[in-house]
Amino acid sequence: MSVLTEKESSMDLADKRTGSWWKKFKNNRTLLIMCLPAIVFFVIFAYLPMPGLYLAFIKYNYSDGIFNSPFVGFENFRFLVITGDLWKLTFNTVAYNLAFILLGNVLQIFVAVLLNELRGKWFKKISQTLMFLPHFISAVLIGLIAYNILSYDYGLLNGILQSLGMEPVKVYSTPNAWPFIIVLTYLWQATGYGSIIYFAAIMGLDNEVVEASEIDGANAFQRIRYIVLPWLKPTFIILLLFSLGGVLKGNFGLIYNLVGANNTALYATTDIIETYVFRSLMTNFNFSLGSAVSLYQSLFGFAIVLTANWLVRKLSPENSLF
Amino acid sequence: MGVMDEKMQNTRRTTDRSSLFIRGFSYVFIGAFSLCCLLPFLLVLGTSFTSEASVKQSGFNFWPKEFSTFAYRIVLENPTQILGSYAVTIGITVVGTAIGLLIVAMTGYALQRPDFLFRNKISFFIYFTTLFSGGLVPFYLLMTQYLHLKDNYLAILLPGLLSPFLIIMMKSFVRSIPHAITESAKIDGAGDFTIFVKLILPMTTPALATIGLFIALGYWNEWYNSMLFLSSDMQFRPLQLYLYNVVTKADAIRNSAAASNVPLSDVPIETMKMAIAVIATGPVILFYPFVQRYFIKGITVGAVKG
């Protein structure tokens, strides 16, 4: 470590002496070139689209293009507010994400703690493998699986209901069922894989502490309550805050594939920012309205990340992003 | 000594009644949850081997009431479609993973070098893209009207190459290699790129495997950009888009079956969906238990910082 700082400071000195920008550039040339492909990538795919958000302030029509379509100021935003769309989208997006984050983390901790109580090596291995499985499949297959279970005509659910002598249910036209279905599917997919982080954290727990507590007569409940859970608390808080930073970014793949492209009957409870923007692009061709929602999402989301990061920095500076 | 400790601990735990209870509960809960994760796959698999008539009568089921391989026979009778999709997906996955991995590794290493002057600026430049984005519409217009990538496989290949998350992951991996190794090589006169290729890459093979698998899985499961940029009348669509079309549009199924001599009314629409899903997903499911430890490594390393 001391070698490193010494070297750095001698380099700084050298730079100051020559003082030339060219020299700095030359010393770092190869590393800079190594970063170049990534820089080009992000310039093209992330930075070039950004000025396109200007679409949010015009009334875009295809024949006039971006530069000749009429400028309308905040008209698009006004429209989104008046129709109530903006509020509905924000509410749905945030509510789903809060459910995903809170229930997800709680269930992940629960599973990690229980995994730690298992003794059989094979049981542990096989169950972990099975629990990770849903994480590795595409969102398209998740949609198909849901269809397998929920389809009115052939679905497993209605098969079971009918064999019990009950009426079949039309899930795909029942808006109120979908928050549960979407959250459950998320938990099904994310819990196993998400529990890894907590399980790894439990592995880092000093065995001597656990043993000492047992010698002091703590039973298993007390061990979990007073040693394991407090040990996981910092991880939990950090992960929670990081995910809260993304609370305005919807899980498009999951919801789009579960609900289907044009199921208008379910929009009230399933439409999130991403699905709305997607529709504005692919079906309604209202590019300006879509961009207005995107701009709102990016700006508001940015503010939320800054707040979350500020909280992280207060709680544990070494984990903060910037 | 360690083994002894563990044994003592285990005997102590078994004698404790609350431990027994929790352990029993753990087995039941974890077992049940694991089963819940597996059963939906068996539902798809079971249905794919069921006769269409039996599905029409008694719905989807785990175990075929009337065993049939008809759906598979239709799909595989004229395998051009599915083989073409396989070829496209495998091609994109292999090429994309190779290029993406190289870029991620180079960038991650350079950004982790303490003596790289621009490291903070470039890191922020990359990280900022996760904070603020232009959103879907401008991205779509850029891809289609300015880069002219509509109906071009590059529209799938290029955006999937790298992500800030993977670069951060690579940085975390490289952090564990002492900088002194780079330094001593520099003193011996090696250039930065030579150091990267000859010293760093061989030392980071587990990291490269992890990152490569993340990229590859992304390509294999890619459906979003495919859906945006490839029209469905394209001859060979990537696997997931093919599956998506088959799942969402009955026409797509009939088209796939058109090449066979089965009358349209006899096309087993429901079971064919499942058969195609099994064919498209099978390799991932069979392959992943062997590589899951790399994914575990990835999430535990990546989670440490952002």
Interface residues (C-beta under 8 A of the other chain):
Chain A: V3 L4 K7 E8 M11 K24 N27 N28 T30 L31 L32 I33 M34 C35 P37 A38 I39 F41 F42 I44 F45 A46 Y47 L48 P49 M50 P51 G52 L53 L55 I66 V111 L114 L115 E117 L118 R119 F123 I126 S127 Q128 T129 L130 M131 F132 L133 P134 F136 I137 S138 A139 V140 L141 G143 L144 I145 Y147 N148 I149 S151 D153 Y154 G155 L156 N158 G159 W188 T191 G192 Y193 I196 I197 A200 N207 V210 E211 E214 N219 A220 F221 I224 L239 F242 F252 G253 G260 A261 E274 V277 F278 S280 L281 M282 F287 G290 S291 V293 S294 L295 Q297 S298 L299 G301 F302 V305 N319 L321 F322
Chain B: D5 Q9 N10 R12 R13 D16 R17 S18 S19 F21 I22 R23 F25 S26 Y27 F29 I30 G31 F33 S34 L35 C36 C37 L38 P40 F41 L43 V44 T47 V55 K56 S58 G59 F60 N61 I103 V104 M106 T107 Y109 A110 L111 R113 P114 D115 F116 L117 F118 I122 F124 F125 I126 Y127 T129 L131 F132 S133 G134 G135 L136 V137 P138 F139 Y140 L141 L142 Y146 L147 L158 P159 L161 L162 I167 H179 A180 E183 G191 D192 F193 F196 L217 W220 N221 E222 W223 Y224 L228 Q240 L243 Y244 V247 T248 E270 K273 M274 A277 A280 T281 V284 I285 Y288 P289 Q292 F295 I296 I299 T300 A303 K305 G306
